[in-house]
Amino acid sequence: MRYNQIPNSLFIKNRNNFTARMKANTLAILTSNDVKHNNADDVMGFTQNNDLFYLCGIDQEETLLVLYPDATKKENREILFVKETNEQIKIWDGDKLTKEQATEISGIKRVEWIQDFEKVLQLMAFEADGIYLGHNEHIKRVTHNQQTQQDRMIAWCKEKYPLHEYHRAAKITRDLRLIKSEEEIALMQQAANISVESFKRVLKACKPNMKEYELEAELSYNLIKSGATRHAFKPIVASGKNACALHYNTNDAVCKSGDMILLDFGVCYANYNSDTTRCFPVNGRFTERQKEVYSSVLHCLKEGSKLLKPGVLSSDYETQMAKLVETELIKLGLLKAEDVANQNSEKPLYKKYFMHGTAHHIGLDVHDVGLYSQVLEPGMVLTCEPGIYIPEEGIGCRLENDYLITKDGNINLTEAMPIEINEIEALMNSLS
């Protein structure tokens, strides 16, 4: 693994919290993700199922976790199944985890080879009354025409054990994963720290007539050099009018002098993520209009982030953030106060220039699991990302930080990333 090994005490604690919420005399089965193929014999990079990782820390394909806290035999209460290696696998793909290594990472004493899963499960399945199974229950995930390892496990279990009661593991993990432990916060801070240095590298490298992907390369270099697992998502390097397309990421245009670049990127470190956005001028100097728009968005970020505190409901936060942006749009001359006063509340005028939400949970997923009907609590980590997009002027500006909710307010995990206009201009025009 690229990252320092995480103490298995974290995963032991996570499993204890999970099993404490299971119904009496039930077992849980968590599966790893598939290895996805693209063309011929090539495969996409493997990404672990985050619920499985949360409970055992194993970052390897073909992994299964069975939890049965009420099992009669103690050795059946936690069983980890991993891929057995052989000489051919070693030659072609390198080493896989030994049973001893899997125990060291996870803190689970009983480790079996995955080909023995069905036989081992059969010996205790009929002792249990119900089975918890994992599934991707993210509210933004479109699952049409897709089948995953989790889907196949659900189908297999219901065919094999049709008379058991079935329960949703995700209903437990979405609550547990919302509140980050000290160990998780430290990993997210490490991801944030890497993102800070990556951004500084981009600022110093940026010059007129570069391609957007050249700046993406500067990000990638620092991520890999710093031990990050990968980009948290495909980065957005959007110059000029491209910044007005919210999910633009082709990153193939020329960065022209006089334009501003919107850089939205994240770092994945030990499967935990950062998510930040900054804007900066291609030639190192903001125009007066760019300064006006940028200052308005920065004001909304500073004031809006103060609203991220315990007891706040997400919908109330978003309403207040929209009001902040609306006020700035009037100051910028993009909306008229009298029109806003008489607008249709169902179709607010600000949506022409500001059309997205500004806070999402972040953790093992960039858009982390959790229900937005819950009030904010200490230990949650959320982004704050207001924006203003003016296609007719070729200006798109969004600014984003990651905030840890505490009992007294919040802590900006990305505080060290330059954001003030004078900071950015000074870094871009320095000789070092």
Salt bridges, closest charged atoms under 4 A:
ASP34 OD1 - ARG152 NH2 2.38
ASP51 OD1 - ARG177 NH1 2.67
GLU61 OE2 - LYS83 NZ 3.66
GLU61 OE2 - LYS96 NZ 2.73
GLU62 OE2 - LYS83 NZ 3.55
GLU78 OE2 - ARG15 NE 2.86
GLU87 OE2 - LYS90 NZ 3.98
GLU112 OE2 - ARG110 NE 2.91
ASP116 OD1 - LYS119 NZ 3.98
GLU118 OE2 - LYS160 NZ 3.26
GLU137 OE1 - ARG168 NH2 2.99
ASP151 OD1 - HIS135 NE2 2.73
GLU165 OE1 - HIS167 NE2 3.79
ASP175 OD2 - ARG21 NH1 3.71
GLU183 OE1 - LYS13 NZ 3.20
GLU197 OE2 - LYS200 NZ 3.77
GLU216 OE2 - LYS234 NZ 3.63
GLU218 OE1 - ARG201 NE 2.70
ASP264 OD2 - ARG398 NH2 2.91
ASP275 OD2 - HIS360 NE2 3.02
GLU288 OE2 - LYS291 NZ 3.81
GLU292 OE1 - ARG289 NH1 2.94
GLU303 OE2 - LYS306 NZ 3.07
GLU326 OE1 - LYS323 NZ 3.64
GLU328 OE2 - HIS299 NE2 3.87
GLU328 OE2 - LYS331 NZ 3.35
ASP365 OD2 - ARG177 NH2 2.83
ASP368 OD1 - ARG177 NH2 2.80
ASP368 OD2 - LYS180 NZ 2.90
GLU385 OE2 - HIS360 NE2 3.30
GLU385 OE1 - ARG398 NE 3.95
GLU393 OE1 - ARG289 NE 2.89
GLU400 OE2 - HIS360 NE2 3.84
ASP408 OD2 - LYS407 NZ 3.24
GLU420 OE2 - LYS302 NZ 2.68
GLU425 OE1 - ARG285 NH1 3.56
